[in-house]
Amino acid sequence: METFKRTPLQLFNLPQHFVIPLFQRPYVWTESEQWEPLWQDIRRVAELRLVQPHLNATHFLGAVVIQSHEAQSRRLTTWNVIDGQQRLTTLQVLADATCALLASSGSARLAGQLERLTHNDDIYVESGDSRLKVRHLNNDRTAFDEVMLAEPPVDHGDLEHHDHQIVAAHRYFSMVVERWLGDPASDDYDEKARELTGVLLDGLQLVSIELEASENSQEIFETLNARGTPLTAADLVRNFVFQRLQAEEADTARAYREDWPFESKFWTKEVSVGRNLVSRSSLFLNQWLAARTGEEISPQATFTRFKAYVEHEADQTMTELLSVIKRQAQQYQGWTEAASSPGGSLTSAEMAFYRMQASGIEILKPLLIWMYEPGRNLTRDATDQIISAAESWVFRRQFLRLSGSDLGRIVADLIAANANAPAEELPDRVVRHLARLNVTSTYWPGDEEVRQTLATESAYTRFPRSRLRMFLEAVEDRYRAQTGQPQIERKGYPIEHLLPRAWRETWPVESPEAEEERQSRVHRLGNLTLLTSSLNSKVSNGSWATKRAALLDHNTITLSGRVIKRTEGQPWDEQLINERTNELIEALLHVWPVPAGHHGNVVDPQTKAGDWVELRHLIGAGLLSPGDALVATHRDFKGRGATLLPDGGIEISGKRYATPSAAGYALRKKATNGWYFWATADGRRLRDVRTDLTRAISAEITGYAGVAAGHGVVGSVIDTPRSWVGSGWWCSCGRCRAVRAASRSSSLNAAVGAMSSWNTSARPAAMRSWRS
């Protein structure tokens, strides 16, 4: 057995086969658990190389165990993959997805370098054998081979195994890499492409444990995977810290006893971060490091980044640095313990910790650590302003149920951009930074969009219970602050439906329409309150008179007290739910405000441009016509033709194919992106025609100031989007995705004209959810 430190170039570059045996488990890595963290690490290294090339940044991926195969090919070395097949498969998929994008953009040299990581040159491959360097023998083989052998650009949706996890990984990496590289015509595209290729070739590091054919691979596999407890990031940092202290001739025994704070139960406790459990000490060190460096750092990279920071950037002795770590760790512990206390009023930092805990996130903790770093000396008013803005940015996105996966990068950018800013300027600079964000993955939503979303949102079923409770507590605290009362106790008070979930027996209505109207409001924000203790089911589901009397017994909650006052002499009904929903929304907007005049415009659509377009849309828009001739553009099929059918299908030799890619596959007998393969008689590829349509729609949409179907339609129409739909346009937002049109309108203009309740005050960017 020999052990080597390898880069992907060193591991994969030679002509060879890596065989994943039949007994290995299938590919199970997922976006949230592995793909996204891996991409964030790779992007971080690429961006570091762009701005600090002298550092030659790298990232450690882990270990693989491979064993020399007894039966070797005459030309190709063959290895059995004993451990690490998930990692190797993902690296291959990522390299191939990037290669395909670079090839499509004309970066042939860089694409060729990446192709040699994944494909053997033809001259080394026996006739009829596959060029792929990684060979699966289990059920993953067909999907892996199909996507890896598909010609660029890859049409993932048209692959036979489009729903396989490996194809999903290829689609994910294609999307994120394309988004990061940007427009091939942009000034920085070539530089970014070159650095990303460099990272994939030699910026990643693995430990390769290489066995001879005669060695017992199973014993080694068990030792690596089933014996011992792996070291945490905090364990590795501790060892490094005390080695440095020893080199500085410090009193290590005293330092361990008095200055190293991470040995108590508080710090050794494992806490949940997403779906993973990590020690609280490891989590803190990761967040502290992000606060120090202004970088988003994956948990796996905590130790290596800490070591690099200490050795190259800290400009402090380990003794000095440990003093800072100790002080900030104690502060962090104080915030965490205060946030876990059920009583007492909290400072803005403590409340931020509580709200993050209730909401299941850690995003803002590096920012708080950075704000309270020794020597920064922000006033209390300044810290309150920054925390308010940051919370508003995060929680408004949660109101809309937008992804938070890219927010950690923005927090890191905030820290890096303001590292040397004067303390008195920080609040304004942070607010301006957040307000400038203008892409879907990170923008700060404005008031109108939140109003439109929460007005009809089934809040009780849409939000995790602890997060929803935190939102209601925030409103309660706002009401209490107006009268000088202390904050509500954080005891996990039950959430009560005022109109019961089981309302039909004791709250009857007279018609099916009225029943639908009532049921649609059961889970809305305005029908929810907090109680100090749960009601029994008989009272909870009883008549309003019975329930109102029970609420009087819980009148210490201002939320409930206002309901009691509102219903003096009248029953609780749909109109009151609407009114209270709007009232609670306004309270939330005041708790987490945006700057005056901020609307939260975005410049990108929420889905990849053109993904929704089909040939029938091009026909409907008049860009193509039934009977048009299509011709193949591939050099091996020049002159082969097809005919466009009225329904958007393609006919070849009397046989109909549903999509361009299916028609391309019929000719080539291999996965083909038909939007590139087929062209019209005048030489335009179908991709170009599709781009013409999406650009025209984008330009037309930008001219409108109103939106519909829960995006600005006023009056009762907002509750029944089907009542206005008569055109071929529908909204793809989460609330309206199910809405479909009964007939097609010739243009968006006609669709707009058909909508009787058009709100001209809504922002144009919201129109990006429209689809045909």
Summary of the structure (lengths in Angstrom):
residues: 772
radius of gyration: 29.8
end to end distance: 59.8
largest distance: 92.5
contacts: 2394
relative contact order: 0.07
helix: 52%
strand: 10%
